[in-house]
C-alpha cells in the first residue's frame, strides 16, 4: 500500500515586481503540474502562495514512489521488419533502438489480419524523494519572467535574486541548489514584523508558520483585507464618501506588501485648486494611494496601504503625507507656471519633441494632422463652424506635451491641454476635443463625445498608423511599441459611432501628405497594407463581439474596405440567416453550385430570346434583384439587399431542377453560363454566399 506526504516548495527572493508576481502566481500551478506529470509522480490537490518576497506551492498527497509501468509500442509490420531470410531490417533495428529494447526482444502480434512487431518496455518504480531535486530545479527554471537578471557571479537567472529555498517532503528536506541558495526548512518573515523568520518543521505547517510571522500568504486574502478596511473607512467617513480602487493600482498594491494595512491620510486643501487629474495621477500612478471622493467631488483625504507596523501608524501616515505634499506642491507649481502663457505659445516648442526618428517631430506631426483633419471635414461635410473648431483643436492637441505639468505627469497629456485651453479662452468644443482626442486609450474606454474630438482623434490615429506603415514599422506578433492595433480599433470604434467619412480616402490622404512632407515610399503598397491592417482589426472586433466567422469571411470576400460597411453587412447577414436558416442554407448551396459551374470568361450578356420558361423566370428575378440590391446598397440598407437576394432562391432552384446546364448544343450551354454569371454578379457587392454553404 502506497503512502503519501505533502510537498512544500518555496522560492524566497528580493521583492518581485507586482505584475510579474501576479503572472508567475497564475502560471506556477501548471508548471508544477507538468513537472510532476513528466516525472510520473502522483499527487492530490495543489495550492499556490505568493508575496513580494516568495513564491510557494503546496502539493498534497504526493505518492511515495512512482508506479511501475509496462509500456507497449506498436512497430512496423513483419513484412517490413524482417527480410526474406527472417533477419531484422533497419526498420526493426531502428524501432527497437528508439524504444530502448534489444531487437531480439521484439514480439510479433496480429492486428486485423496483419502481423506487426511490438516492443514492451518496463519502467521500474522510483522513490519520489530521489526525483524531486531535479523536478523542483526544473520548476524554478521554468517560471517565465518579462525580464530576468543575474546576480553576484551566478549564471542562473530569475526575476530578482533568490535568497532562500524551502523544499520539504513531509518533514524531510529535498536537497537542491540554485544560484547559491541551498534548500532547507528556514523561511524569512516579514521584514519589519518578524525579521528573524522561522523553521518549517513539516510541509503541512507552512501556512500556519507564515501567519505566525505576520504574513498574509495569498493575493486573494490581501485584496480582501484591503477592500474590507476601505469599506470600513467609508462607513466611518459618512454617507456619500467613496474610495476609488482602480483595478490596476489595487492589483499592484496587493503585490507590494506582505501584510497590508490601509490607513487614512490627508493633504492640504489648497492643493485642490490644482486640476483633479494631476492630483489623482500623483496619488495613483506615482505613490499608489487611493483618492477619496464626496458626492463625486475629490476631497483632500486619501488611503495609503502600509506594509509596516500598524503600531506606528502616526509616523507612517505623517511620512506619506509629507511625500504626497511634495508631489502636489510640484504639481501646483508646474500648473501655475504653465498658465502664465497661452496654449498656442507651446506649439512652436513641439519641434523639441521627436515623434519618430524618420517621421520627424511632434510639430511636424501636428502640421500633418491639421492637413488631414481639414480633408476629413470636407469628406464629412461639416459646417464651417465645426471645421474651424476641428482645425483649432488639431493645432493645439499636442501643445501640452511640452508643458511642465505633462512632462512631470505624462498620463495627463491632453487633459492638461484642455485645462490650459479653457484658461486662455478657447472654444469649449476645442477644449473638449483636446482632452478627448487620445480616446479610446484602452480596450473598453469611451470614444470622444463630441464631433470635433472624433474628427481630430481619427486624424491623429490615422496619421500615426500611415506614417509607421510607410516606413515599414509594422507591428509584429510580440511587438507593437506605438500601439497601432489599439489605434486602429479606436478609429473603427469612432467610425461606428456615426462619423460619416471614408476610411479608404482618409488613408490615401494621409499617405499623400507624408509624400508631400518628403517621406519616400510606395504609396500603393502602403495603401494596401494599411487597408488590410484595418480590415484585420475589424475582423477581430467582429469575432470578439460574437459574429459568425463564415459570415465575416463572406462579407470580406466582396472586397469591402470600410469598417462601417463590413460590420453592418456582417451583422445583417448573421441576423438574416438566423431569421431564416433553412432558406439561407439553400440559397448558399445554390450560389456555390452556380459559382462552381459557371464560366467567368463568358461574360453575362445573355440572349433572353433563347431562354426556356425556367431560364426566363431566373433572368427576370436576377434583373429585379439587381435593381433592388443596388438601391439598397446605395442607401446602406443591407437587410433589404439580403432580402432581395433571398428572393432568388426559388428561381435558381427551379432552374437547376429543370435545366441541363452542360447542354450538347454549345451555343445553348454558353447562354446558360452567361445566365449563371449574371446570377453570381448580383451577389458580388454584398457577400460571397459560397462561403456560407458548408454551414
N, C-alpha and C positions, 0 to 999 in steps of 0.2 A: 504494500500500500504506500503510495507516494505521499510525501508531506510537502507543505508549502510555507513560505515565510513572506514577510513584507520587505520590499526593496526600497531603499531611500537613496536618491542621488541628488545632491545639492552642489551647485556651482556658485561659489562666493566670489564676488567681483568688487571692483570700484564701481561707482554709480553709473548705471547704463542709461543712455538717453531714453526719455519716456516713451516715445512712439516706437523705437526699436524694441524696447522691452515688451510692449504690448503685442507686437507682431511675433516676437520669439515665444511669448507665453502661449499664443494661439497655435503655433506650429509644433511646439515641443511634444505634445501627446502623440501626434502622428509619427514624429521622428523616433520616439521611444518605442512605439508600437511596431514600426517597421524593423527597428534594430533587434528587438526581442523575437519577432517573427522570423527574421533571417537566421537567427541562431536556434530556432525551433524551441524557444523557451516558453512554456505555457504560463499563463498568468491570469489574474482576475481584473478587477476594476483599477482605474488609474486616476490619480489626482495631481494637478499641477499647482504649484505655489510660486509666487514671484513678488519681489520687492525691488527697489532700485539697486540693491546690493546682492541679489541672489535669484537664481532660477533653480527650482527644485521640482522633482517628480517623485511621488509615492506610488509604487505598484504593488497591489495586494495579491496575495495567493500565488506567489511565484513558485513554480514547481522546483523541487529539489534537484531533479535531473531531467534531461530531455528524453523523450521516448525513443525506444529502439525502433528503427524503421527498415522495412524491406521494400525497396523501390524497384518496380519492373518497368522496363523500357522496350518498346517495340522497334525493331530494326528493319532492314531491307528484307525482301522476300528471299527464300532459299535459292531461287534461280539466280539471283544477283549476288548473294553472299558466298556461294560456293561455285567453283568451276566444275567442268565435266568429271574431273578426277576426284571431286569431293574436297579439294583443298580450299581453305578460306581465301576469298579475294580481298583486294584492297578495301572494298566497301565494308566487308565484315570486320577486317582488322581495324579500320578507322572507327567504326561504330563501337567496337569493344573498347578501344583505347579512350574514346570520348566518354564512355560511361565508367571507366576505371576498373574494368574486369579483363581477365585473360580471354583471348578469342576461343580457347578450348571450353570456357565456361558458358558460352552461348547456348541457349536452348532453342529447339525448334517446336513451334506450335502452329496449329492450323486455325485460320480465321476465314470464314466464308469460302471455304474450299481452297484457300491458298495458304501455303506454308511460309511462315516468317521466322526470323531469328529474334530471340528475346534475350535481354540482359537483366539479371537480378542483382541488385547491389544492396548490401546490408550496411546500414549506418548504425553504429553502436550508440548506446546511451552515454551521455556525458554529464558530469556534475555541473550544475548551473554555476556554482561558485567559480569554477575554472574558466567559464566562458565570459562571465560578466566584466572582467577587466577590459577585454577587447571591445565588448559591446558598449560599455559606458564611454570608453575613449572615442568610439565611433560617433556616439550621440553628441558629445561636446564638439566634435569636429564637423558635425552635420548641421548645426544650427546656423541658418543664414543670417547675415547682417548686411545692411546697406553699406556700411563702412567698417572695416576691421583694422586692428592695429597690432603691432609687435611692441614688446617692451623688454627692457634690460637686454640681454644677449640671446633671448629665446627666439626660435624660428617659428613657433606656433603663433597663430593669430586668433583674436577674439574681439568682441565689441569694445571691451575695456579689460585692463589687466585682471587676470584671475588670481585671487589671493588665498583661497582655501577650497578644499573639496571635501564633502562628506559623502561616503559611499558605504552603505551598510546593507547587508542581507540579514534581516533579523538583528542579532546582536553582533554579528561578525563584520569586520572591516573588509571591504573589497579593495585590494591593492591596485592603485594606478597612479600615474604621474602625468601632469600636463603643465607645460611651461613653468616648471619648478615647483608647482603646487602638488603636494603629496596627500593622497586621500587619508582621511582619519574620521574621528567622530566629533571633532570640535567645530562648532558653528559660531560665527560672530554675532553679537547682539546689536541693538540699536546704538548708534554712535554716541548718543547723549544719555539715553535712559538705561542702557545695560551694556556698557562698553567692554565688560570682561568676557561676554559670551558665555557659552556653556557646552558641556559634552553631552552628546546624544547617546544614551545608553542603548536604546533599541529603536529601530526604524519606526515602530508604531507610536513611539513617544515624541515624534518630531514636531507635530503641530502644537502639542501642549507645551513643548520646550520653547517654541517661538513665542507663544503667548506669554509665557513666563518672562521672556526677555523684552516684553512690551512691544512686540512686533505684530502688526496686523498682516497676516500672511497672504491674503488674496486681493486682487484688484477689486473684485465684487464687494468684499467687505469694506474696503477703504472707501469706495464710492458711496456705499450705503451710509457709512458713518458720516461722511461729509454732507450728503443730502439731508440726512436726519437732523444734523446740527444746524444746517442752514434753515430748514423749515421751522425749527425751534426759535431761531433768531427772528425770523419773520413774524412769528406769533408774538414774541416779546416786543418787537418794534411797534406793532399795532396794525390795524386794518389798512389795506392798500399799499403796504410796503412789500416789495418783492426783490429777491436777489437773482440776478441774471447769471445762469450757469451754462455758458456755451459749451457744447459737447466737446469741441477740440480742446479748449482750455481745461475743462474738467478732467478729460482723459489724461492730459499732461500732468495735472496736479496729483491725480490718483497715483501716478507712477513716478512722482518725485519725492514721495515720503513713505516711510515705513510705519509711522504712527501719526496719521494726520489729525490735527486739532484745529478746527475752524475758530477764528476769533474775530470780533467786531472792532473795526478801526474807523478813524475819521480823518478828513483833511480840511484845511481852512476853506470856509465858504467862498472866500474871494476868488478862488480858482474856478468857481462855477461860471465866471464870466468868459472863460475860455470855451470854444466850441466843444460840445459834448463828445464828439467823435475822437478828439485828441485825448481827452481825459480817459475815455474808455479804452482807447488804444494803449495809452500809457499803463493802465492797470492790467488789462487782459494780456496784451502781447508782450509787454516788457517785464511786468512784475508778477503775472499770474494771480492777480487779485480779482475779486468778483464785485462789480458795481451794484449798488442798491438804488432802486427807484421807488418813488412815492407817487402813486396815481399816474404812472408813466413818465414822471419827470426825474431826471438824475439828481441824486442827493449827494451830500459830502460824506456819506458813510460807505464803507466797503468791507468785504470779508477777505481776510487772509487765511491761508491754511498753513499752519506751522508744523514742522517736523521736530520741534524741540520739546522742552519740558513745560507742560501747562502750568506748573507751579510758578513759572517766571513769565506768566502771560503779560504782565505790565511791561516788562522790559522788551519782550518780543514785539508787542503792539507798538510801543514807542519807537523801536528801531525801524519797523516797517513804515510807520507814519513819516519818519524823517526821510526815508528813501523816496516815498511817493511825493512828498512835498518838494523834494529836489527836482524830480521829474516834471511835476506840474509847474514849478517855477520856471523851468526851462521852456515848457510849452507856452506858458503865458508870455514870457519874454519874446519868444520867436513869433508868436501870433501878433503881438503888438508891433513888433518891428516890421513884419510883413505888411501890416495895414498902412504903413507910412507911405507906400507907393501904390498906385493903381495897378490892377492885374495886368493891364496892357503893357506896363513897363517891364514885365518879366519875360515877355515873348522874345525880345531880342537876345536874351541870355540863354535861350534854348539851344543856341549854337554851341554851348559849352557841354551839352549832354549828348552822347552818342546813342543813336537808336540802334544801328547795326553798322559794323565796320564798312561794309560795301554799300550800304544804303544811306549813309550819311547821318546827320544829326537830327535831334528832335525838332529843330526849326525847319529842316527840310521836310521832315515827315508832316509837320503842321501845314506847310505850304501845299503838299500833295493832298492831304485830307481836305483842305479848303477847296481845291480844284474839283476833287471827286464829289464832295458834298454838293457843290453847285450843279454838277451833272445829275446827281440823284434828285435834286429838287425839280429840275426840268422834267425828268422821267416821271416823277410822282405828281407833277402838275400842281404843286402847292402855290398858294398865292404869294404875292411879292413880300408881304409882311413876314410870313413864315420863312421864306427864302432868306430874308435879311437876318432873321434870328439864327437860322442854321449857319449862315456864313460867319456871324459873330461868335457863336458858340464853338465852331470848328477852329477859329483862330485862337481862342482863349483856352481851349480844352486842356492843353498840356502845360499852360503857363505856370501852374503851381508847382511843377516838378522842380523848379529852381528856387522855390521859396524856402525859408529857414525851417518852417514847421514840417513840410513834407520831406525835406532832406533828413530830418531827425525822426519823423514818424511816417514812414513810407506808406503804410497801409491806408492813410487818409488822403492819398492823391485823388484829385477830382473833387472830393468833399470839401477840402480847404479852398480849392479854386472857386467853388460855389459860394462859400462864405465871403471870399475876397471880392467876387463879382458883385454880390449884393451890396457889400460895403461901399463900393465905388459907383453904385447907381446903375449897374447893368440891368437889362430887362429880366423880369422874373423867369421867363421861359429859357432865356440864355443861361441864367444861373443854375436852373434845374438841370439843363442839358449837360452842363459841365460836370455836375455831380454824377449824372446817370450814364454818361457815355461809355464808362468802363463795364457797365452791366450787359448781360449777366456775368458775374465774376466767377461763378462756380455752378455746378450742377444743382438745379432746383432754385437758383437765385432768380429774383424778379428781373424782367426786362425793363428798359426805360419806360416811364409812364407817359411822357409827352412825345408829340410828333417830332419836335426839334431834336430831342435826345435820341430818338430812334434813328433818325437820318444821320446824325453825327456818329453814333455808335457803329452803324453799318459802314460808313465811310472809313472810320478808323480801323475797324477789323478787316475789311476787305483790302485796305492798303497794306496792312501788315502781312496778310496771307499772300497776296500777289507779289509783294516785294521779295519775300523769302523764297517763294517758289521760283521767281525769275532768276535768282542767283543760286538755285539748287539746294537751298537749305530746307529740305523737306523733313517732316517728322518721320522718325523710324518707329519700329515696334517698341523700343525701350526708351526712346528719347524724343522729347517734344519741348525743348527749352523755351520756345516762345509761345507755348500753349496754343498752337494753331488749331488743334482739334476743338478745344474749348471755344476759340474764337469763331470757328465755322458753325458750331452748334448754336452759338449766340446769335449769329447773323440769321440762321434759319429760324430760330425762335422769334426773332423780331419780325421777320418777313411773314411768319404765320399769324402774327398779331394783326395783320391788315395793312402793312406798308405796301402800297401798290407800285413796285418797281421791278425791273428785270434784273435778276442777279447776273445773267449772262452778259447783259450790256454793262453792268457795273464792273464786272471783271475786265472786260475789254477796255473800258475807260481807264481803269486803274493801271493796267499794263501799258496803255498808251502814254499816260502821264509819266510813268517810270522811264519809258524810252525817251520822252522829251526832256527828262531830267538827266539824260546821259548814261543811263544804265543799259548795257548791251546784253541782249538775249533774244532767243527765238520766240516771238510773240505768239505764233500759232501753237507751238508746243506748250508754252506756258499756259495759254488759254485752256487748252485741252486738259492739262494736268490739274489746274485749279478747279475747273468744272467737275472733273472726275472726283476730286477730293470732296467737294460739296455734295455730290451725288452719293458718295460712300457714307458721309456723315448723316445724310438724310435717311439712307437705308438703315443705318444703325439706330437712329432715333425711332424710326417706324417699328423695327423689330422689338426695341425696348418697350414700346407702347402696346405691343401685342398684335400688330398687323401680321397677316399670313406671309411667310417668306415667298411663296409662289406668286401671290398677288403682287408683292413688291417687284419681283423679277419680271412679271408680265407687263407691268407699267413701265419699268425701266427699259424693256426691250423695244418700246416705242421711241427710244432716244429722247426722252424728256429730260430737260436740264433743270428747269426751275423747281426748287424745293416745294413751293406752294402747290404747284400742279401735281408733282409726284405724290405729295401727301393727300391731296384732295382726291385724286384718281384712285389711289390705293384704298383709301377709306371707303370711297363709293363702291369700288369693286368688291371689297370684303362685305359691305352691307348688302349689296345686291345678291351676291352669291349666298349669303346667309339667309336672305329672304326667300330665294328660290333655288335651293341647292341642286335639285334634280335637273331643272331647266338649264342652269348654267353648266352643269357637268356635261349634258348632252350637247350644248352649243360649243363647249370647249373641244369635245371629241370631234364634232363635225368640222370645226375650224382646223384642227390638227390634220384631219383627213384631207380636207381641201388643200391645205398648205403643202402637204406631202405629195399630193397628186399633180398639182399644177406645174406649169412650165413658165417660170417668171419671165423668160426671154420672149414669150409670145405676145406680151402686152395685154391690154384689157379692152381694146376696141372691137367688141364682138359684133356679129351680124344678127341683129334681133329678128330679122325676117326669116331666118333659117331655124328658129327655135321651135321645139315642140311645146306642149302645154306646161310641163313642169319647168322647162328651161325658161319659158316666158314669165312664169309666175316668180321664179327666183330672180330674174333680171329686174322685174318690176319692184320686187321687195328690196333689192340692192339699191336701186335708184332712190327709192323712198327713204331707206335707212341712211344713205349717204347724205342726203339733204338734211335730215333731222340731226344726224351726228355732227355735221359741220356747223349747223346753227347752235347746237348745244355747246360744242367746244368753244365757239366764239364768245358765248356767254358764260364760259367756265361752269356750265351746268352738267357735271359728269354723271349724276344719276339719270338724267334724261338721255344722255348719249348711250349709256348702258342699256336703258330700256329700249331704245331704238334698235340696238344690236340684238337684243334678245328676241325681237320680232322676226329675225332671220332664221330662227331655229326650225320652225315648221317648213318653210320653203326649201331650206337646204336638205332637210331630212327627206322630203318628197323627191327632191332632185336625185339624191343618191339612191333612193328606193326604185325609181322608175327609169333611170338613165344609165346606159353603159358609157362610161367616160372614154375608155380606150376603144372607140368605135373603129372598125376596119377602114371606114372612109376617113382618110387623113384630114380632109377639109372639115368634116363634122367634128372630128377629135380636136382639131385646132380651135374651133369656135367654142367648144366646151371648156377648153383650157383657158381661153380668154375670159369666159364667164367666171371660172374659179378664181382667176387673178383679180377680177373686179370684186368678187366676194371678199377676198383676203384684204384688198386695199381699203375697204370700208373700216376694217379694224385697225389699220396701220397706225393711226394717230391716237388711238385710245390705249390699247394693250395687246400683247401677244397672247391670245387665248389658248394657243397650243401649249403654253407652259402651265396651264391650269388643268389640262386634260387628265394627267395622271392622278389628280386629286379627286 
